[in-house]
Amino acid sequence: MTRRRIWIVACVLLVLVAAAGARLLSARKAREAATPVAKAEAVVELAASDVLRAQEVALASGVPVSGSLRAVNSAVVKARVAGELQALTVREGDTVAAGQVIARVDPAESQHRLRQASEQADAAKAQIDIAQRQWENNKALVDQGFISRTALDTSLNNLNGAKATYQAAIAAADVARKTLDDTVLRAPIAGVVSQRLAQPGERVGVDAKVVEIVDLSRLELEAALSAADSVQVRVGQQAQLQVEGMDKPVLARVVRINPTAQAGSRSVLAYLALADAAGLRQGLFAQGQLATGRAGGIAVPLTAIRTDKPSPYVQVVEGGKVAHRPVTPGARGEASGETWVGIDGIAAGTSVIKGHVGPLREGTPVRFTGSAAPQGPASAAKAA
């Protein structure tokens, strides 16, 4: 009886284990069956602003430019004579007029040199008077036959030498006067002081920089272009620049192109004059797009093209679901203040999901919030 009871208990346990296993297996199958349903029921809600319709867009193709603003006219005032700097009163930000005295170099030494040169000129002139009288006397004696012609020629040569010495003394006096004038430092152009490079009382040498002046009424952008981009640039082309610190773009025009490429970088410098320089400063960074032509075709914003697959693609809405359509990017251009790209691979009117939405799994159902529906980029399709 004991052995029989053991077998009975064993059989009951086996039945219970089998029942529990069947129950677990059935629960797992139920979960697996429910999971696709849940995934199928996941719907992405989009607003009208999240989608645009691909259509013909007029693109303003161009070349990106960037660089620092600089004044067309600027000048560095340097000392022309050595000495102690005096009467330097202008500082950074002060406005100066052309010809305005901004500093002086101690003129004492120059004044003494001018006085010395003037006195030497007076002495040379006195020698001319003496040589003139001697020549006139000798000429009278020669006419009377008292002295020879040789003596007259000698007196004439002395007279000519005295005149030459006088002319040299006059030139030396002019040089000394010019040196005295150079002790006064004047502004060569009208503008604003950008740097004061010396201090009053400091002894400066010849060509020592004292003050830098910039004319802010005319500013230009010096842009370095690659060799390929420089071929497309012509004088007269216009650009819209975004200057740091400015809310509105600034119009500029190409006025000069350097005919020589820079050594090493092989870049070509182009100079763009700003149409309105009010409120701008030298050295500010600016960047923008230089318009070199126009193009048209099916285009979407650059941000709508995704590159997380081997080939570029765009996310579109077809039949109420997300689909990935491979595209071939073409020319880029500006439209509505942003960069658009011409593409091949989708037809006009296709609903394209914008880039800010992020990646969506292909086949995901799409529902538009409320009564919203994708709108065509009518306003955005206009060229800037």
One Martini backbone bead per residue (centre of mass of N, CA, C, O) as a GRO file, in nm:
protein
  384
    1MET     BB    1   0.056   0.064  -0.019
    2THR     BB    2   0.288   0.261  -0.010
    3ARG     BB    3   0.373   0.242  -0.306
    4ARG     BB    4   0.102   0.331  -0.422
    5ARG     BB    5   0.095   0.611  -0.297
    6ILE     BB    6   0.347   0.718  -0.432
    7TRP     BB    7   0.240   0.698  -0.720
    8ILE     BB    8   0.003   0.881  -0.687
    9VAL     BB    9   0.155   1.135  -0.604
   10ALA     BB   10   0.332   1.152  -0.857
   11CYS     BB   11   0.103   1.187  -1.059
   12VAL     BB   12  -0.016   1.444  -0.944
   13LEU     BB   13   0.235   1.618  -0.980
   14LEU     BB   14   0.255   1.589  -1.288
   15VAL     BB   15  -0.015   1.719  -1.348
   16LEU     BB   16   0.041   1.994  -1.219
   17VAL     BB   17   0.292   2.068  -1.390
   18ALA     BB   18   0.153   2.052  -1.665
   19ALA     BB   19  -0.060   2.269  -1.609
   20ALA     BB   20   0.136   2.501  -1.550
   21GLY     BB   21   0.279   2.493  -1.827
   22ALA     BB   22   0.032   2.546  -2.000
   23ARG     BB   23  -0.036   2.816  -1.877
   24LEU     BB   24   0.228   2.966  -1.947
   25LEU     BB   25   0.214   2.920  -2.254
   26SER     BB   26  -0.055   3.067  -2.298
   27ALA     BB   27   0.039   3.346  -2.189
   28ARG     BB   28   0.266   3.396  -2.390
   29LYS     BB   29   0.090   3.385  -2.645
   30ALA     BB   30  -0.088   3.620  -2.563
   31ARG     BB   31   0.133   3.835  -2.555
   32GLU     BB   32   0.237   3.799  -2.847
   33ALA     BB   33  -0.042   3.865  -2.972
   34ALA     BB   34  -0.069   4.159  -2.837
   35THR     BB   35   0.178   4.325  -2.936
   36PRO     BB   36   0.109   4.397  -3.237
   37VAL     BB   37  -0.145   4.549  -3.165
   38ALA     BB   38  -0.008   4.773  -3.008
   39LYS     BB   39   0.172   4.868  -3.240
   40ALA     BB   40  -0.058   4.923  -3.440
   41GLU     BB   41  -0.190   5.143  -3.239
   42ALA     BB   42   0.045   5.332  -3.291
   43VAL     BB   43   0.022   5.694  -3.312
   44VAL     BB   44   0.110   5.978  -3.502
   45GLU     BB   45   0.104   6.315  -3.425
   46LEU     BB   46   0.034   6.589  -3.649
   47ALA     BB   47   0.097   6.892  -3.765
   48ALA     BB   48   0.088   7.117  -4.015
   49SER     BB   49   0.389   7.223  -3.942
   50ASP     BB   50   0.523   6.920  -3.994
   51VAL     BB   51   0.421   6.963  -4.296
   52LEU     BB   52   0.495   6.941  -4.649
   53ARG     BB   53   0.471   7.025  -4.989
   54ALA     BB   54   0.602   6.931  -5.266
   55GLN     BB   55   0.756   7.183  -5.483
   56GLU     BB   56   0.811   7.440  -5.665
   57VAL     BB   57   1.131   7.615  -5.628
   58ALA     BB   58   1.290   7.919  -5.593
   59LEU     BB   59   1.640   7.940  -5.609
   60ALA     BB   60   1.914   8.099  -5.445
   61SER     BB   61   2.209   8.070  -5.551
   62GLY     BB   62   2.535   8.024  -5.375
   63VAL     BB   63   2.794   8.168  -5.166
   64PRO     BB   64   2.965   8.135  -4.892
   65VAL     BB   65   3.029   8.396  -4.649
   66SER     BB   66   3.312   8.519  -4.447
   67GLY     BB   67   3.405   8.759  -4.183
   68SER     BB   68   3.553   9.069  -4.132
   69LEU     BB   69   3.519   9.385  -4.055
   70ARG     BB   70   3.629   9.680  -4.241
   71ALA     BB   71   3.781   9.965  -4.312
   72VAL     BB   72   3.851  10.138  -4.589
   73ASN     BB   73   3.946  10.373  -4.394
   74SER     BB   74   4.279  10.397  -4.259
   75ALA     BB   75   4.506  10.510  -3.987
   76VAL     BB   76   4.851  10.562  -3.887
   77VAL     BB   77   5.002  10.749  -3.648
   78LYS     BB   78   5.333  10.876  -3.678
   79ALA     BB   79   5.644  10.941  -3.593
   80ARG     BB   80   5.893  11.157  -3.755
   81VAL     BB   81   6.025  11.217  -3.479
   82ALA     BB   82   6.228  11.233  -3.218
   83GLY     BB   83   6.081  11.221  -2.881
   84GLU     BB   84   5.872  11.385  -2.673
   85LEU     BB   85   5.550  11.334  -2.587
   86GLN     BB   86   5.284  11.572  -2.651
   87ALA     BB   87   4.953  11.653  -2.631
   88LEU     BB   88   4.791  11.379  -2.574
   89THR     BB   89   4.421  11.352  -2.574
   90VAL     BB   90   4.331  11.121  -2.728
   91ARG     BB   91   4.094  10.850  -2.747
   92GLU     BB   92   3.910  10.596  -2.748
   93GLY     BB   93   3.626  10.715  -2.946
   94ASP     BB   94   3.730  10.960  -3.068
   95THR     BB   95   3.667  11.233  -3.267
   96VAL     BB   96   3.815  11.324  -3.584
   97ALA     BB   97   3.967  11.549  -3.797
   98ALA     BB   98   4.100  11.653  -4.069
   99GLY     BB   99   4.405  11.799  -3.947
  100GLN     BB  100   4.407  11.740  -3.660
  101VAL     BB  101   4.554  11.797  -3.362
  102ILE     BB  102   4.689  11.526  -3.142
  103ALA     BB  103   5.008  11.595  -3.130
  104ARG     BB  104   5.344  11.626  -2.984
  105VAL     BB  105   5.684  11.696  -3.028
  106ASP     BB  106   5.954  11.803  -2.899
  107PRO     BB  107   6.082  12.116  -3.050
  108ALA     BB  108   6.361  12.220  -2.951
  109GLU     BB  109   6.570  12.085  -3.142
  110SER     BB  110   6.439  12.184  -3.408
  111GLN     BB  111   6.469  12.484  -3.353
  112HIS     BB  112   6.779  12.489  -3.337
  113ARG     BB  113   6.830  12.382  -3.625
  114LEU     BB  114   6.687  12.613  -3.770
  115ARG     BB  115   6.862  12.841  -3.664
  116GLN     BB  116   7.128  12.733  -3.774
  117ALA     BB  117   7.045  12.728  -4.074
  118SER     BB  118   6.976  13.030  -4.096
  119GLU     BB  119   7.257  13.139  -4.025
  120GLN     BB  120   7.409  12.999  -4.256
  121ALA     BB  121   7.252  13.147  -4.476
  122ASP     BB  122   7.341  13.435  -4.398
  123ALA     BB  123   7.643  13.384  -4.433
  124ALA     BB  124   7.627  13.304  -4.734
  125LYS     BB  125   7.514  13.576  -4.830
  126ALA     BB  126   7.757  13.748  -4.745
  127GLN     BB  127   7.957  13.605  -4.940
  128ILE     BB  128   7.821  13.706  -5.194
  129ASP     BB  129   7.872  14.009  -5.158
  130ILE     BB  130   8.182  13.990  -5.156
  131ALA     BB  131   8.214  13.844  -5.432
  132GLN     BB  132   8.071  14.061  -5.599
  133ARG     BB  133   8.263  14.303  -5.544
  134GLN     BB  134   8.525  14.164  -5.641
  135TRP     BB  135   8.433  14.119  -5.931
  136GLU     BB  136   8.375  14.414  -6.004
  137ASN     BB  137   8.661  14.521  -5.951
  138ASN     BB  138   8.814  14.330  -6.145
  139LYS     BB  139   8.666  14.420  -6.402
  140ALA     BB  140   8.775  14.712  -6.394
  141LEU     BB  141   9.080  14.636  -6.400
  142VAL     BB  142   9.076  14.488  -6.667
  143ASP     BB  143   8.980  14.728  -6.844
  144GLN     BB  144   9.255  14.891  -6.749
  145GLY     BB  145   9.501  14.667  -6.723
  146PHE     BB  146   9.598  14.574  -6.420
  147ILE     BB  147   9.476  14.287  -6.471
  148SER     BB  148   9.407  13.975  -6.531
  149ARG     BB  149   9.183  13.741  -6.651
  150THR     BB  150   9.235  13.526  -6.432
  151ALA     BB  151   9.142  13.691  -6.186
  152LEU     BB  152   8.850  13.721  -6.284
  153ASP     BB  153   8.780  13.418  -6.293
  154THR     BB  154   8.827  13.366  -5.994
  155SER     BB  155   8.608  13.563  -5.887
  156LEU     BB  156   8.374  13.420  -6.031
  157ASN     BB  157   8.401  13.146  -5.893
  158ASN     BB  158   8.355  13.256  -5.606
  159LEU     BB  159   8.069  13.357  -5.660
  160ASN     BB  160   7.942  13.085  -5.740
  161GLY     BB  161   8.012  12.937  -5.474
  162ALA     BB  162   7.847  13.122  -5.287
  163LYS     BB  163   7.575  13.062  -5.415
  164ALA     BB  164   7.575  12.756  -5.364
  165THR     BB  165   7.602  12.778  -5.054
  166TYR     BB  166   7.335  12.925  -5.017
  167GLN     BB  167   7.146  12.714  -5.135
  168ALA     BB  168   7.225  12.494  -4.930
  169ALA     BB  169   7.134  12.652  -4.679
  170ILE     BB  170   6.839  12.679  -4.761
  171ALA     BB  171   6.782  12.371  -4.772
  172ALA     BB  172   6.855  12.317  -4.474
  173ALA     BB  173   6.634  12.503  -4.362
  174ASP     BB  174   6.395  12.347  -4.486
  175VAL     BB  175   6.450  12.083  -4.338
  176ALA     BB  176   6.424  12.202  -4.052
  177ARG     BB  177   6.134  12.303  -4.091
  178LYS     BB  178   6.012  12.026  -4.151
  179THR     BB  179   6.090  11.899  -3.878
  180LEU     BB  180   5.921  12.095  -3.711
  181ASP     BB  181   5.648  12.017  -3.840
  182ASP     BB  182   5.672  11.703  -3.753
  183THR     BB  183   5.602  11.754  -3.443
  184VAL     BB  184   5.320  11.764  -3.568
  185LEU     BB  185   5.026  11.575  -3.515
  186ARG     BB  186   4.800  11.464  -3.766
  187ALA     BB  187   4.503  11.390  -3.907
  188PRO     BB  188   4.449  11.239  -4.220
  189ILE     BB  189   4.159  11.159  -4.116
  190ALA     BB  190   3.833  11.103  -4.069
  191GLY     BB  191   3.724  10.979  -3.737
  192VAL     BB  192   3.808  10.708  -3.514
  193VAL     BB  193   3.955  10.611  -3.233
  194SER     BB  194   4.098  10.278  -3.176
  195GLN     BB  195   4.405  10.360  -3.090
  196ARG     BB  196   4.646  10.398  -2.820
  197LEU     BB  197   5.014  10.356  -2.846
  198ALA     BB  198   5.067  10.608  -2.655
  199GLN     BB  199   5.217  10.829  -2.411
  200PRO     BB  200   5.254  11.088  -2.235
  201GLY     BB  201   5.613  11.138  -2.210
  202GLU     BB  202   5.699  10.956  -2.419
  203ARG     BB  203   5.960  10.816  -2.596
  204VAL     BB  204   5.994  10.847  -2.943
  205GLY     BB  205   6.040  10.719  -3.248
  206VAL     BB  206   6.078  10.663  -3.557
  207ASP     BB  207   5.768  10.528  -3.655
  208ALA     BB  208   5.598  10.548  -3.417
  209LYS     BB  209   5.309  10.448  -3.282
  210VAL     BB  210   5.016  10.636  -3.168
  211VAL     BB  211   4.758  10.631  -3.376
  212GLU     BB  212   4.434  10.496  -3.461
  213ILE     BB  213   4.222  10.538  -3.755
  214VAL     BB  214   3.868  10.516  -3.834
  215ASP     BB  215   3.624  10.482  -4.100
  216LEU     BB  216   3.273  10.406  -4.044
  217SER     BB  217   3.121  10.490  -4.317
  218ARG     BB  218   3.311  10.251  -4.447
  219LEU     BB  219   3.238   9.911  -4.501
  220GLU     BB  220   3.392   9.576  -4.523
  221LEU     BB  221   3.418   9.248  -4.657
  222GLU     BB  222   3.660   8.991  -4.603
  223ALA     BB  223   3.658   8.719  -4.828
  224ALA     BB  224   3.734   8.375  -4.837
  225LEU     BB  225   3.777   8.187  -5.130
  226SER     BB  226   3.755   7.934  -5.308
  227ALA     BB  227   3.843   7.834  -5.613
  228ALA     BB  228   3.558   7.736  -5.698
  229ASP     BB  229   3.390   7.988  -5.597
  230SER     BB  230   3.545   8.226  -5.746
  231VAL     BB  231   3.430   8.168  -6.036
  232GLN     BB  232   3.124   8.280  -5.957
  233VAL     BB  233   3.242   8.556  -5.898
  234ARG     BB  234   3.123   8.900  -5.921
  235VAL     BB  235   3.099   9.212  -5.987
  236GLY     BB  236   2.784   9.314  -5.819
  237GLN     BB  237   2.715   9.111  -5.635
  238GLN     BB  238   2.489   8.997  -5.389
  239ALA     BB  239   2.434   9.013  -5.023
  240GLN     BB  240   2.346   8.853  -4.714
  241LEU     BB  241   2.419   8.967  -4.387
  242GLN     BB  242   2.519   8.841  -4.065
  243VAL     BB  243   2.564   9.031  -3.787
  244GLU     BB  244   2.689   9.049  -3.497
  245GLY     BB  245   2.422   9.192  -3.304
  246MET     BB  246   2.218   9.168  -3.545
  247ASP     BB  247   1.889   9.124  -3.656
  248LYS     BB  248   1.939   9.234  -3.933
  249PRO     BB  249   2.018   9.222  -4.241
  250VAL     BB  250   2.292   9.298  -4.465
  251LEU     BB  251   2.375   9.463  -4.738
  252ALA     BB  252   2.586   9.358  -5.018
  253ARG     BB  253   2.876   9.426  -5.245
  254VAL     BB  254   3.078   9.354  -5.497
  255VAL     BB  255   3.390   9.547  -5.565
  256ARG     BB  256   3.625   9.327  -5.521
  257ILE     BB  257   3.895   9.118  -5.670
  258ASN     BB  258   4.149   8.926  -5.623
  259PRO     BB  259   4.387   8.816  -5.867
  260THR     BB  260   4.526   8.663  -5.620
  261ALA     BB  261   4.625   8.397  -5.464
  262GLN     BB  262   4.689   8.259  -5.175
  263ALA     BB  263   4.937   8.149  -5.006
  264GLY     BB  264   4.868   7.803  -4.940
  265SER     BB  265   4.536   7.824  -4.948
  266ARG     BB  266   4.427   7.936  -5.237
  267SER     BB  267   4.272   8.182  -5.182
  268VAL     BB  268   4.016   8.430  -5.250
  269LEU     BB  269   3.968   8.771  -5.234
  270ALA     BB  270   3.671   8.938  -5.128
  271TYR     BB  271   3.491   9.257  -5.158
  272LEU     BB  272   3.226   9.386  -4.945
  273ALA     BB  273   3.001   9.636  -4.955
  274LEU     BB  274   2.815   9.816  -4.738
  275ALA     BB  275   2.518   9.985  -4.747
  276ASP     BB  276   2.495   9.984  -4.414
  277ALA     BB  277   2.703  10.113  -4.132
  278ALA     BB  278   2.515  10.161  -3.911
  279GLY     BB  279   2.639  10.057  -3.592
  280LEU     BB  280   2.907   9.956  -3.684
  281ARG     BB  281   3.215   9.761  -3.653
  282GLN     BB  282   3.525   9.689  -3.643
  283GLY     BB  283   3.560   9.322  -3.642
  284LEU     BB  284   3.307   9.206  -3.710
  285PHE     BB  285   3.118   8.928  -3.763
  286ALA     BB  286   3.034   8.780  -4.089
  287GLN     BB  287   2.753   8.616  -4.260
  288GLY     BB  288   2.659   8.450  -4.580
  289GLN     BB  289   2.498   8.494  -4.904
  290LEU     BB  290   2.608   8.474  -5.238
  291ALA     BB  291   2.460   8.565  -5.523
  292THR     BB  292   2.490   8.364  -5.844
  293GLY     BB  293   2.184   8.251  -5.879
  294ARG     BB  294   1.915   8.054  -6.033
  295ALA     BB  295   1.672   7.798  -5.933
  296GLY     BB  296   1.460   7.508  -6.020
  297GLY     BB  297   1.234   7.287  -5.835
  298ILE     BB  298   1.220   7.027  -5.646
  299ALA     BB  299   1.190   7.112  -5.293
  300VAL     BB  300   1.355   7.110  -4.971
  301PRO     BB  301   1.455   7.127  -4.678
  302LEU     BB  302   1.751   7.035  -4.549
  303THR     BB  303   1.629   6.910  -4.275
  304ALA     BB  304   1.448   6.681  -4.429
  305ILE     BB  305   1.710   6.539  -4.481
  306ARG     BB  306   1.822   6.212  -4.436
  307THR     BB  307   2.146   6.030  -4.307
  308ASP     BB  308   2.088   5.734  -4.142
  309LYS     BB  309   2.153   5.616  -4.417
  310PRO     BB  310   2.320   5.527  -4.693
  311SER     BB  311   2.081   5.697  -4.810
  312PRO     BB  312   1.911   5.951  -4.886
  313TYR     BB  313   1.604   6.076  -4.720
  314VAL     BB  314   1.248   6.094  -4.688
  315GLN     BB  315   0.964   6.174  -4.501
  316VAL     BB  316   0.643   6.041  -4.567
  317VAL     BB  317   0.289   6.064  -4.649
  318GLU     BB  318   0.119   5.744  -4.707
  319GLY     BB  319  -0.181   5.629  -4.636
  320GLY     BB  320  -0.133   5.721  -4.324
  321LYS     BB  321   0.185   5.671  -4.352
  322VAL     BB  322   0.512   5.606  -4.308
  323ALA     BB  323   0.767   5.691  -4.552
  324HIS     BB  324   1.065   5.599  -4.730
  325ARG     BB  325   1.240   5.822  -4.963
  326PRO     BB  326   1.464   5.822  -5.189
  327VAL     BB  327   1.717   6.072  -5.269
  328THR     BB  328   1.857   6.336  -5.487
  329PRO     BB  329   2.058   6.576  -5.439
  330GLY     BB  330   2.111   6.914  -5.526
  331ALA     BB  331   2.070   7.219  -5.538
  332ARG     BB  332   2.133   7.505  -5.354
  333GLY     BB  333   1.927   7.741  -5.154
  334GLU     BB  334   1.738   8.031  -5.099
  335ALA     BB  335   1.435   8.023  -4.883
  336SER     BB  336   1.282   8.190  -4.645
  337GLY     BB  337   1.572   8.201  -4.482
  338GLU     BB  338   1.651   7.911  -4.598
  339THR     BB  339   1.775   7.599  -4.678
  340TRP     BB  340   1.747   7.450  -4.993
  341VAL     BB  341   1.676   7.138  -5.185
  342GLY     BB  342   1.715   6.972  -5.462
  343ILE     BB  343   1.511   6.689  -5.583
  344ASP     BB  344   1.508   6.333  -5.649
  345GLY     BB  345   1.207   6.096  -5.602
  346ILE     BB  346   0.966   6.301  -5.595
  347ALA     BB  347   0.661   6.439  -5.612
  348ALA     BB  348   0.444   6.664  -5.651
  349GLY     BB  349   0.263   6.688  -5.334
  350THR     BB  350   0.425   6.560  -5.133
  351SER     BB  351   0.429   6.460  -4.800
  352VAL     BB  352   0.663   6.619  -4.591
  353ILE     BB  353   0.861   6.571  -4.325
  354LYS     BB  354   1.006   6.746  -4.105
  355GLY     BB  355   1.304   6.758  -3.926
  356HIS     BB  356   1.197   6.823  -3.624
  357VAL     BB  357   1.049   6.544  -3.571
  358GLY     BB  358   1.216   6.312  -3.665
  359PRO     BB  359   1.245   5.984  -3.645
  360LEU     BB  360   1.051   5.735  -3.825
  361ARG     BB  361   0.885   5.456  -3.862
  362GLU     BB  362   0.810   5.254  -4.097
  363GLY     BB  363   0.446   5.241  -4.096
  364THR     BB  364   0.350   5.460  -3.928
  365PRO     BB  365   0.087   5.600  -3.813
  366VAL     BB  366  -0.109   5.893  -3.913
  367ARG     BB  367  -0.221   6.192  -3.730
  368PHE     BB  368  -0.406   6.480  -3.741
  369THR     BB  369  -0.466   6.744  -3.568
  370GLY     BB  370  -0.769   6.771  -3.587
  371SER     BB  371  -0.811   6.961  -3.897
  372ALA     BB  372  -0.541   6.915  -3.983
  373ALA     BB  373  -0.329   6.973  -4.271
  374PRO     BB  374  -0.123   6.962  -4.514
  375GLN     BB  375   0.074   7.224  -4.639
  376GLY     BB  376   0.178   7.427  -4.866
  377PRO     BB  377   0.475   7.622  -4.942
  378ALA     BB  378   0.386   7.908  -5.052
  379SER     BB  379   0.568   8.109  -4.896
  380ALA     BB  380   0.841   7.938  -4.899
  381ALA     BB  381   0.870   7.925  -5.225
  382LYS     BB  382   0.981   8.190  -5.214
  383ALA     BB  383   1.221   8.385  -5.290
  384ALA     BB  384   1.453   8.580  -5.118
   0.00000   0.00000   0.00000
